[in-house]
Amino acid sequence: MTSSDKPGNAADAPAETTGAAETGGATAVASRDWASAAADPQYCAAVVDLLGALAYGELAAFERLAEDAKLAPTLADKAELAKMASAEFHHFERLRDRLAEIGEEPTGAMEPFVAAYDAFHKQTAPSDWLEGLVKAYVGDSIASDFYREVAARLDKDTRELVLAVLDDTGHAGFAVEKVRAAIDADPRVGGRLALWARRLMGEALSQSQRVVADRDALSTMLVGGVADGFDLAEVGRMFSRITEAHTKRMAALGLAA
């Protein structure tokens, strides 16, 4: 459940990696490269889980955007989504190649996350074009915020890769433009999409928490013990920042949080 979209303007830009940096500062692992950080086997396991989750998320995003293109009302919209789907697949390839480079079998690293991602996408299948746009912009961006928070505590090489694959594919500005235009044309659309976005928020946060809870290395990274991870209080602050970013994205779409 990840997307490569981050907020497209200052109005809805969350304090993503800066939030973690402000609360904890640079960590010992964050100042090291992969070669030195990889000496810790538990840290390696956490990174493999993270890259595996991201890789399958990007592959699922590619599939979903290609499917959503079928709902596009115009040929230009269809082409735009196809271009974004292609960008997601290139991100997947970078993650797949990185897993192979560090000696991990990519499909094996992704497999533990398939059920959770597929369940999320099944539970949040859009019924029309606008719901698909809101899902890609709001729902997937919640996952992106989560991964950026984690990236602040990673070694320099892994952090650079994670932030690169979370880079904006152009979906943010495209979604905002199309959704706001639809609401301007028919204000009743706003209420339906606001309810949809709230549902996406709940499902996305629940899925993130389930994924972390199911993977010991990832949970240890977040609550402490690997990569000078967050303590429990910081985890709470992290989810508060993610919720605040969601509220700003909703405002950018012209929807009530």
N, C-alpha and C positions, 0 to 999 in steps of 0.2 A: 504494500500500500504506500508507495512512494511516488512522488512526482518530482520533476525538476523545476518546478515553479516556485519562485519566491515572490514576495510582494512587488508589484510593478512600480510603486511610487512611494514617496516619503510618507504619505498619509497612512499607508498600511504596512510599513516596514517594521517588523518586530525587532526587539533587541535579542537577536538570536545568539550568535556565539559571544556577543559582548556581554550578555547577561551572566553567563557562566564565568567569563573572565573577570567581571567586576566582583563577583562574590568570592571567587576562589583564587584569582590570579593565575599566572602561568604555572603549570604543574611540572614536576620532574620529567614525566614522560612526554609532555607536550613540547619540551625543549630538545628532545632527542630525535634521532632518525630511526627508521624501521630496524636497521641492522643492530643497533644497540638495544632498542626496546624489545626486540623479539627474543632476547635471552630469557625472558620470563614466559614460561609455557602457558600460564593462565592468561596473560595478556594476549598471547598469540591466539588462544582459543576465542577470546572475546572479539578480536579483530576479524577472525574468520567468520564468526557468527554475524558480525555487523556487515561485512562485505557480502556474505551470502544472502542476508535479508535484503540489502540494497539491490543486489543483482536481480533477485527474483522480482522485487518491486518494480524495477525498471522494465523487465521483460513483460510483466503483467500490464504496466502502463502502456507499453507499445501495443500490446494486443487490444487493450481497451480503447485506446485512441483510434486505432484502425477500425474497430467495430463501431465506435461513435460516429465516425465519418459517414457511415451509412445513413445516419439521422440528419446530416447537415442539410439545411434548406436550399443552399445554392452550391454551384460547382466551386466557386471561390472558397467557400467555407470548407468544403470537402478537401480541397487541395491544402488549405491551411492546417487542418488536422492531420492530414497525411504527412506533411512536413514535420509536425511536432512528434508524430509517432516515430518517424525516422530518427529524430534526435534522441528520443528515449532509447531506441535500439542501439545507437552508438554508445550511449552511456552504459548500457548493459554490457556491451563488448569490452569496454575499458575495465569494468569490474571483473568480468569473467577472465580477462587476460591477466589481471593483477592476482587473482586467486591462483591461477596456474603458475604465475611467476614465483609465488611464495611457497609452491609445492603442494597446493591443495587442489583436489578435484572439484571443479566449479559446480557441477550438478549435485555432488554430495554436500557441498556447503549450502546450496540453495534449498535442498529437499526439506529440511526441518521447518521451513517457513511457508511451504506451498499451501498447506491446509488452512493456515490462518489468513493468508492473503486471499485465497480463493473464496473462503467463507465471507470475508469482508465484501468482496466484489459481488458475490451472489446476493448478500443482504442489502446491498446498496446499488443494485442495478438501476440505472436511470430509465424513466419511462418516456422521456423525450429529449430533444436536443438541448434545451435549456438546463434541465437537470444534469445532463452530462457535463455541461460547461461548469456548473456550480460544483459538481463533484471534483472535477480536475483542479479547479482553482482553490476551493475551500478544503475539501476533504483531504486531498493529497498533500496540500501545503502544510497541514497539521503534522503529517509524518515527516515532511522535510524539516520543519522546525525542530522536531524531536531529534533527528539525526544531526542537525547542526549543533544542537546543544551537546550531544555526545562527542562530536568532532573536536570541540574545544579541548577535550581531554586526551586526544590521540597523539601519537607521534607525528612528527612533521610530514613525513611522506604519506602516511595514511590519511592524515587530515587534508592534505592538498587534494588527494584523489576524491575523497568524500565530498568536499565542497565543490569540486569541479563537476561531479555528476549530479549535484543538486542545483546547478546553475539554471537560470531561467531559459526555457525553450521558447518563450514567447507566448505561452498559454495565458499568463496572468493578464497582460494588457488586452489580449484578444477576448478573453472571457468577460472582463469588466465591460468592455465596449458593447459586446453583444447582449449581455444581461441587462445592462442599464437601458439600452435602446428598447429592449422588449418590455421593460417595466414602464418606460415613458409611453410606449404605444398602448399598453393595457396595464394600468396600475394594479389590477387584481392579481396579476402574475406574481407580484412581489410577496404577497402573503403566502402563497403556495411554496415559493422558492425559499422563503425564510424558514418555514417549517422543515423543508428538506435539508437545509444547511444545518439546522440544529440536530437533526437526526444523524447527519454525517459526522458532526462534531462528537457526539456521544459514541458512535460506532468506532471512529478512528482512535479516540483515546482508549477505549476499552481494548481494542486490538493491540495497540502499542503496549499496554500494560500486560496483556496476556503473553505477548511474544517475549517480553523481558522476563516475566515470571517463569516461563518455561525453559529459559536458557540460563543456566547457572553463571556462566562466564559474563554474559551481558548484565545480569542483575548485580553481580559483584562489582562490575565496572561502575555501575550507577550509584550503588550505596556505599562504596568504599572497598578498598583492598586491592584493586587493580587500577593502574593509571591514576593513582591519587584521586579516585572517583568521588562523586557527590556523596554527601551523607544524606540521611533520610530527609532532613530539613531542606537541603538543597534540591532534592527530588521534588518536594512540594513546591518550591519556588520555581523550578523549571516548568512544571505543568501550569503554574499561574502565568508565566510568561507566554506559554503556548496559547492559553485561553485568551490572553489579552491580544495577541496577534490575530487570533481568529475574529475577535470583535472588530478589529480594525479592517480586516478583509471584508467582513460583512458590510461595514460602512462604505467601503470602496465600491461594493456592488449595488449599493442603495437599498440594502436589506437590514432589518432590525435583528440584532443578536438575541 
